[in-house]
């Protein structure tokens, strides 16, 4: 997975969606873009360069252009000369704004591509972020299953034969959606968040021991699968160990780390008589409750303290 793309790549692969045209600085098309974030350089143009994101695509909107137009030529040249002294991948003028001649001149001198788009700054920024996240995000392949349960992406992990696919099949039968079976591609995107998808090789199939390969679409319909999903909960399945002290209160919060992103994790011991798909649905329902401010362990603890205090 490449962790950078060139400005040339940006124009070739996203130029249509972003409606990009090259205005100046053609010799700098091999400059690298290493960050999915973009930058509005208003503060930098005013002389404040602390925390300046020079490694990002620089987006010039109406504010930046208006500020430069209000400067005298000598001041404008001085401000922009300092700006171009930094290593910048490229500049993009949104809303078909006119590019000042001094910027074209400096861009040619410093070999920095100047691009133009008719899109507004908001629309362009969103589309650019989506494209760069897809190209620059860290990607790993993990052994597990990814299922969409109540709108929450659940990554099911565990050693081979623990029952991940069987559990996923039960969840599909209950109306939930399969994203990936056996092999899940995880990508870190802005937030940071974790986005999961399936390998194109496996498509919409699931392998269950004793049954073989099952075509989920043919068996359960097109609504039983999805292409990708943000991972918000990780469920680790492990064999029941009597000597293991499993969480019984919910106060022991676990987390799953993927590069810079972290999500909630629960460990579910597998034993005869335990319906794992029901437990996963309950774990998701509990996560949704917490998002609405309902914390059962904390509420119970408060109630007990109040009762004992009385």
MIROKOL-252590 format. One line per 8 residues: their letters; for each residue x, y negated, z negated of N, C-alpha, C. Coordinates in steps of 0.02 Angstrom, whole numbers. Each point is the difference from the previous one (the first is absolute). Example, Ala and Ser with C-alpha at 12.3 -4.5 7.8 and 13.67 -1.06 7.14 Angstrom:
! residues 2
AS> 660,284,-390,-45,-59,0,45,-60,0 | -18,-53,36,42,-59,-3,-39,-55,-37 .
! end
This chain:
! residues 310
XXXXXXXX> 42,60,0,-42,-60,0,44,-62,0 | -8,-42,51,40,-61,4,-24,-50,-52 | 49,-35,-31,-17,-50,-49,10,-70,28 | 3,-5,66,1,-64,32,-24,8,72 | -24,-54,28,-15,-3,71,29,-64,27 | 8,-5,65,25,-62,29,-59,-43,22 | 15,-63,13,-52,-46,25,-25,26,67 | 45,30,39,-20,29,64,-52,55,-11 .
XXXXXXXX> 11,43,-50,-48,52,-17,-67,-30,-19 | 2,-55,-38,-62,-33,-22,-40,-23,60 | 33,-30,49,-35,-25,59,-26,58,42 | 40,52,8,-19,56,44,-57,41,-30 | 2,12,-65,-49,46,-30,-60,-35,-32 | 7,-64,-17,-55,-35,-31,-17,-65,36 | 36,-13,54,-11,-63,36,-71,-10,24 | -32,56,21,-69,-5,24,-48,-17,-55 .
XXXXXXXX> 5,36,-56,-45,-11,-56,12,-67,-33 | 63,-20,-3,18,-64,-31,1,-57,50 | -8,16,64,-3,-50,54,63,-45,-1 | 57,32,-1,64,-36,-6,29,-17,68 | 25,-61,6,38,-22,59,67,-28,-23 | 52,16,38,67,-25,-16,7,-71,29 | 19,-47,-43,8,-70,20,73,-18,10 | 43,25,-45,72,-16,3,39,52,-40 .
XXXXXXXX> 65,-2,7,43,44,-40,1,72,24 | -2,11,65,-3,68,27,62,41,-19 | 57,-32,-8,61,36,-17,-2,30,-71 | -48,-21,-40,-4,25,-68,-52,54,-10 | -26,30,54,-52,50,-6,22,63,-35 | 65,9,-7,25,59,-36,5,-12,-75 | -20,-59,-23,1,-13,-73,-47,48,-35 | 20,20,-61,-37,51,-37,-51,-30,-48 .
XXXXXXXX> -58,33,-4,-51,-16,-49,0,56,-51 | 15,-16,-63,7,51,-51,-54,-4,-54 | -42,-51,3,-52,-9,-51,-68,-4,33 | -49,32,-31,-69,-2,26,-34,-66,-17 | 28,-36,-47,-29,-64,-21,21,-55,49 | -42,-51,5,17,-59,40,8,-60,-47 | 22,-56,27,14,-59,-41,-25,-63,34 | -32,-43,-40,-16,-68,23,55,-46,-27 .
XXXXXXXX> 39,-31,44,61,-36,-22,-11,-72,-21 | -59,-18,-21,-14,-70,-18,47,-26,-53 | 11,38,-55,44,-23,-53,72,-6,24 | 21,48,42,69,-2,26,11,-62,42 | -49,-17,41,7,-60,42,4,-63,-41 | -27,2,-61,4,-57,-45,64,0,-41 | 43,51,11,64,2,-32,7,48,-58 | -54,36,-17,2,47,-56,13,70,28 .
XXXXXXXX> 62,25,-7,18,64,29,9,55,-52 | -13,-15,-63,4,53,-50,-57,49,12 | 17,64,0,-49,54,14,-26,-2,71 | 36,-31,45,-21,-4,70,5,70,32 | -54,24,29,-1,66,31,26,-3,71 | 65,-10,8,28,-8,67,-1,64,41 | -7,58,-34,-1,63,37,-68,17,28 | -49,-45,-9,-68,13,22,-16,-39,64 .
XXXXXXXX> -52,22,35,-25,-38,57,-26,-67,-26 | 22,-54,31,-19,-67,-22,-60,-24,41 | -55,-15,-35,-61,-20,34,-10,-76,-7 | -3,-34,57,-11,-72,1,-73,-13,17 | -34,-33,-46,-70,-19,11,-7,-76,8 | -61,-23,-6,-13,-72,10,36,-43,-51 | 6,25,-62,33,-39,-52,73,-11,15 | 35,54,19,71,-6,15,13,-45,60 .
XXXXXXXX> -41,8,53,9,-40,60,-15,-73,-13 | -53,-14,-38,-18,-69,-16,55,-34,-41 | 29,38,-47,54,-28,-41,60,-20,43 | 19,44,46,57,-14,43,-13,-60,45 | -62,-6,25,-16,-55,44,3,-68,-35 | -11,0,-66,2,-62,-38,70,-22,-18 | 50,42,14,69,-18,-13,30,-37,60 | 49,-41,-14,37,-31,55,41,55,34 .
XXXXXXXX> 22,-15,61,37,52,37,62,22,-38 | 37,-48,-28,62,17,-35,-14,43,-62 | -52,-19,-38,-19,40,-59,-25,70,21 | -38,2,54,-26,63,24,57,46,20 | 48,-27,35,58,39,22,40,25,-60 | 9,-42,-50,37,19,-60,-36,55,-38 | -66,-7,-9,-40,50,-36,3,68,36 | -9,-2,66,-2,62,38,69,32,8 .
XXXXXXXX> 52,-41,1,68,28,4,15,41,-62 | -20,-26,-59,9,38,-62,-42,63,2 | -61,-5,25,-45,58,3,30,55,44 | 27,-19,57,27,50,46,69,26,-21 | 28,-29,-52,64,26,-25,-9,66,-38 | -62,15,-18,-15,64,-33,-12,54,54 | 11,62,-20,-10,56,46,-74,17,1 | -33,-20,53,-73,7,7,-15,47,59 .
XXXXXXXX> -46,47,-9,-16,45,56,-34,-35,58 | -50,-41,-14,-35,-36,54,-50,-50,-31 | -23,-45,42,-52,-49,-19,-62,14,43 | -58,-6,-31,-63,8,37,-43,-62,-11 | -19,-32,54,-46,-57,-3,-70,25,15 | -45,-8,-49,-68,26,7,-46,-53,31 | -60,21,17,-52,-45,26,21,-39,62 | 46,30,39,25,-33,61,28,-69,-13 .
XXXXXXXX> 31,-10,-58,29,-65,-16,60,-14,44 | 9,-63,16,56,-21,42,65,6,-38 | 49,32,31,65,9,-32,43,-61,14 | 24,-36,-51,43,-59,11,62,18,39 | 22,-45,43,58,12,43,63,13,-41 | 6,-34,-57,60,8,-41,4,71,-27 | -57,31,-13,0,70,-24,21,47,57 | -23,-14,60,21,41,58,75,-5,10 .
XXXXXXXX> 26,-61,-7,72,-10,10,41,37,-53 | -19,-7,-63,36,34,-54,-9,75,4 | -58,23,22,-12,72,7,47,30,52 | 10,-35,55,46,24,51,72,0,-26 | 19,-52,-37,67,-4,-27,14,57,-50 | -49,14,-44,9,50,-53,-26,69,21 | -26,4,61,-26,63,26,-54,30,-46 | -49,-42,-17,-57,21,-41,-63,-2,44 .
XXXXXXXX> -35,55,9,-59,0,43,-56,-44,-28 | -32,-37,43,-58,-41,-16,-59,31,37 | -52,19,-38,-59,32,29,-61,-43,-12 | -49,10,42,-63,-38,-7,-59,47,6 | -54,-16,-37,-61,40,3,-61,-46,-6 | -55,17,34,-61,-41,-7,-39,17,-64 | 21,54,-35,-35,21,-61,10,-50,-56 | -50,-5,-44,8,-42,-59,51,31,-47 .
XXXXXXXX> 24,-40,-47,51,25,-46,-26,58,-42 | -63,-3,-21,-28,53,-42,-4,66,38 | -29,-3,59,-9,61,40,68,29,20 | 46,-45,21,66,24,21,37,32,-58 | -2,-31,-59,36,26,-58,-25,70,-19 | -65,9,1,-29,65,-18,21,53,51 | -6,-16,64,19,49,51,74,16,-1 | 41,-51,-11,72,10,-4,17,46,-58 .
XXXXXXXX> -31,-13,-58,13,41,-59,-19,73,13 | -57,11,31,-21,69,14,49,35,46 | 23,-35,51,48,30,47,67,15,-34 | 27,-48,-37,65,8,-31,-2,52,-56 | -56,3,-37,-6,52,-51,5,69,31 | -33,8,58,1,64,33,69,19,25 | 38,-50,22,66,13,28,56,3,-52 | -7,-38,-55,55,-7,-47,-10,38,-66 .
XXXXXXXX> -60,22,-13,-14,33,-64,40,64,-9 | 24,12,-62,36,61,-16,-48,59,5 | 21,54,34,-43,58,12,35,64,-24 | -38,41,-36,24,66,-21,-56,50,11 | 20,63,8,-48,54,7,0,41,-65 | -58,10,-30,-4,39,-62,-45,61,11 | 14,52,-39,-40,61,3,-60,-8,-46 | -59,-6,30,-61,-10,-39,-59,-11,45 .
XXXXXXXX> -56,-19,-30,-61,-14,37,-24,-70,-18 | -31,-34,48,-28,-66,-12,-75,3,17 | -41,-19,-49,-73,2,8,-30,-66,-21 | -50,-22,37,-37,-60,-16,-59,20,-44 | 3,-18,-64,-52,19,-48,-33,-63,-27 | -64,-9,14,-37,-60,-21,35,-64,23 | 33,3,58,34,-59,26,70,-11,-27 | 23,45,-43,67,-5,-29,44,54,31 .
XXXXXXXX> 59,-21,23,48,48,28,34,39,-56 | -10,66,0,28,44,-52,53,45,31 | 61,-6,-23,55,42,23,7,58,-49 | -11,61,25,2,60,-42,67,35,10 | 39,5,-54,66,30,3,2,63,-43 | 49,41,12,8,63,-37,39,50,41 | 27,50,-34,41,48,35,-42,41,48 | 32,32,48,-35,40,50,-39,56,-33 .
XXXXXXXX> -63,8,20,-43,52,-27,-39,-19,-61 | 6,-62,-24,-35,-22,-60,-74,-12,12 | -18,-10,65,-71,-9,16,-18,-69,27 | 47,-35,28,-13,-68,26,-50,2,58 | 11,45,47,-45,3,59,-69,25,-20 | -4,49,-45,-65,25,-23,-39,-55,-35 | 35,-40,-40,-32,-56,-34,-24,-52,50 | 41,-14,50,-19,-48,52,-61,25,39 .
XXXXXXXX> -2,65,13,-57,29,36,-64,-9,-40 | 3,10,-66,-59,-10,-42,-22,-73,2 | 48,-46,-1,-17,-71,2,-33,-18,67 | 24,30,54,-31,-11,66,-72,24,-1 | -11,59,-29,-68,28,-3,-47,-44,-42 | 29,-40,-44,-40,-45,-41,-13,-67,34 | 27,-8,61,-12,-61,37,57,-49,2 | 57,18,-29,59,-43,2,39,13,64 .
XXXXXXXX> 51,-42,13,35,4,65,72,22,-8 | 21,43,45,70,22,3,40,-48,43 | 56,-23,-27,46,-42,38,58,41,26 | 30,41,-44,57,41,21,4,62,-43 | 20,55,31,9,64,-35,72,22,7 | 29,20,-56,67,30,-4,57,-49,9 | -6,-45,48,54,-48,13,-30,-70,5 | 20,-45,-46,-27,-67,-2,56,-51,12 .
XXXXXXXX> -11,-44,47,47,-54,14,-18,-60,-43 | 45,-20,-43,-11,-57,-44,41,-60,24 | -31,-58,0,34,-60,22,-13,-56,-50 | 53,-35,-18,-8,-58,-44,-18,-60,43 | -55,-33,-19,-21,-61,35,-3,-57,-51 | -16,-59,24,1,-60,-42,-44,10,-61 | 21,-29,-54,-39,4,-62,44,5,-62 | 45,51,-7,6,56,47,-55,52,-12 .
XXXXXXXX> -23,31,54,-50,53,-3,27,61,37 | -34,56,-10,19,62,33,-55,20,49 | 18,8,62,-48,20,52,17,71,21 | -50,43,1,10,69,18,-36,18,65 | 32,42,40,-30,23,62,25,70,15 | -28,31,51,20,69,17,47,-1,60 | 38,53,6,42,8,58,-43,14,61 | 18,-29,57,-38,12,62,0,73,19 .
XXXXXXXX> 49,37,-24,6,71,17,-57,41,-30 | -22,-18,-62,-50,40,-34,-71,-23,13 | -9,-61,20,-66,-28,18,-51,13,-55 | -57,33,18,-55,10,-48,-7,73,-21 | 57,33,-11,-1,70,-21,19,5,-73 | -26,54,-31,18,16,-69,14,75,-5 | 52,18,-36,20,70,-6,-17,25,-71 | -41,53,-3,-21,29,-63,21,73,-2 .
XXXXXXXX> 36,19,-51,22,69,-5,-59,48,-1 | 3,51,41,-55,49,5,-49,-15,56 | -3,-65,19,-46,-20,54,38,-22,63 | 61,-24,-10,40,-23,56,-12,-73,16 | 7,-18,63,-7,-69,23,-74,-16,12 | -23,-55,-28,-69,-22,7,-1,-68,34 | -42,-6,52,-10,-64,34,-54,-38,-39 | 20,-51,-37,-46,-36,-43,-55,-35,40 .
XXXXXXXX> 16,-28,58,-49,-34,40,-53,48,25 | 21,59,25,-48,49,26,-44,28,-56 | 29,8,-59,-36,32,-55,-44,-49,-39 | 23,-63,-8,-35,-46,-44,-19,-66,34 | 21,-11,62,-18,-61,35,54,-53,-4 | -7,-51,44,52,-52,4,2,-44,-62 | -54,-2,-39,0,-41,-60,41,31,-56 | 24,61,9,38,35,-52,74,-16,3 .
XXXXXXXX> 22,-40,47,72,-16,6,9,-75,4 | 62,-22,-14,19,-70,7,71,-3,26 | 20,-57,27,66,-7,29,53,-18,-52 | -17,-47,-44,47,-23,-51,-38,-28,-59 | 35,-6,-57,-32,-25,-61,52,-26,-48 | -16,-53,-33,45,-25,-53,-2,48,-59 | 57,21,-23,4,46,-57,-6,-41,-64 | -52,15,-40,-12,-35,-63,3,47,-60 .
XXXXXXXX> 1,65,12,4,48,-54,39,61,23 | 46,23,-42,38,61,14,-20,52,-52 | -20,59,24,-18,56,-44,52,54,7 | 34,16,-54,50,53,0,-30,63,-30 | -3,53,40,-27,64,-24,59,43,-23 | -8,30,-58,51,46,-26,-33,56,-38 | 33,57,-3,-27,58,-35,-6,-15,-75 | -53,25,-30,-13,-12,-72,57,29,-41 .
XXXXXXXX> 26,-40,-45,53,21,-46,-23,-14,-71 | -11,53,-39,-25,-9,-68,47,-42,-44 | 64,0,18,48,-37,-40,7,-73,22 | -36,-18,53,3,-68,26,-52,-43,-35 | 20,-58,-24,-47,-45,-32,-35,-45,50 | -57,21,26,-35,-39,50,-39,-57,-32 | -7,-53,38,-34,-60,-24,-74,17,-12 | -25,-17,-60,-70,13,-18,-37,-63,-19 .
XXXXXXXX> 34,-57,3,-32,-62,-20,-5,-51,57 | 47,3,46,0,-49,55,44,-60,-14 | 35,0,-58,44,-56,-16,68,6,33 | 18,62,18,66,11,31,-5,-13,76 | 10,-61,20,-6,-19,70,63,20,39 | -9,41,51,55,20,44,-3,-42,64 | 56,-4,35,1,-36,63,44,37,50 | -17,-7,63,38,30,55,34,-56,38 .
XXXXXXXX> 66,5,6,38,-53,33,20,22,70 | -11,-45,48,22,10,69,35,-63,22 | 67,2,0,40,-59,12,-19,-54,-51 | -26,-57,21,-17,-53,-47,-72,4,-24 | -41,43,31,-71,4,-17,-12,52,-55 | -49,-14,-42,-19,47,-53,-76,6,-2 | -25,62,-11,-71,11,-6,-12,46,-60 | -63,3,-23,-18,43,-56,9,74,18 .
XXXXXXXX> 19,39,-50,10,71,10,-31,38,-59 | -32,57,16,-25,44,-52,26,71,14 | 14,37,-53,22,69,6,-56,46,-22 | -21,44,45,-55,46,-16,27,72,-1 | -4,33,-58,21,70,-3,-52,45,32 | 24,47,40,-44,46,36,-5,66,-38 | -61,22,-12,-12,63,-36,-67,28,24 | -10,65,-7,-64,31,20,-59,-34,-37 .
XXXXXXXX> -53,-15,38,-59,-31,-29,0,-76,3 | 56,-30,17,3,-73,6,-15,-21,72 | -52,-39,10,-17,-24,67,40,-63,15 | 53,8,38,46,-55,12,-32,-56,40 | -42,17,48,-31,-52,41,-45,-44,-44 | -36,31,-47,-41,-40,-46,43,-46,-43 | 57,26,-22,44,-40,-42,30,-58,39 | 15,11,64,26,-55,41,-54,-53,11 .
XXXXXXXX> -61,21,12,-55,-48,7,-8,-41,-64 | 7,33,-57,-6,-34,-64,57,-49,-10 | 61,20,20,58,-44,-6,-9,-63,43 | -28,9,60,-13,-57,44,-54,-45,-30 | -53,30,-25,-54,-39,-32,27,-40,-59 | 45,31,-38,30,-35,-57,43,-58,23 | 38,10,55,40,-54,28,-43,-58,23 | -56,16,33,-47,-52,23,-29,-38,-60 .
XXXXXXXX> -15,36,-54,-26,-32,-60,50,-49,-29 | 64,21,0,52,-44,-26,6,-63,41 | -11,6,65,3,-60,43,-55,-50,-18 | -55,26,-28,-55,-44,-21,6,-18,-74 | 58,15,-30,12,-19,-69,-25,49,-51 | -20,59,20,-24,51,-47,56,48,-15 | 26,-3,-61,56,43,-21,-25,43,-57 | -20,63,15,-31,44,-49,45,12,-61 .
XXXXXXXX> 64,19,8,42,12,-59,5,-62,-45 | 9,-59,31,6,-61,-38,-65,-17,-35 | -57,9,36,-65,-15,-31,-14,45,-58 | 15,65,8,-11,47,-54,44,-16,-60 | 62,-18,13,46,-18,-54,-25,-61,-38 | -26,-50,37,-28,-60,-33,-60,17,-43 | -44,45,27,-59,19,-37,18,38,-64 | 50,43,5,23,37,-59,30,-47,-52 .
XXXXXX> 39,-48,23,30,-48,-47,-54,-42,-35 | -51,-19,38,-55,-39,-30,-38,42,-51 | -12,64,18,-37,44,-46,40,13,-64 | 64,15,9,42,14,-58,11,-63,-42 | 1,-58,35,8,-63,-36,-59,-16,-43 | -60,21,23,-60,-12,-40,0,45,-62 .
! end
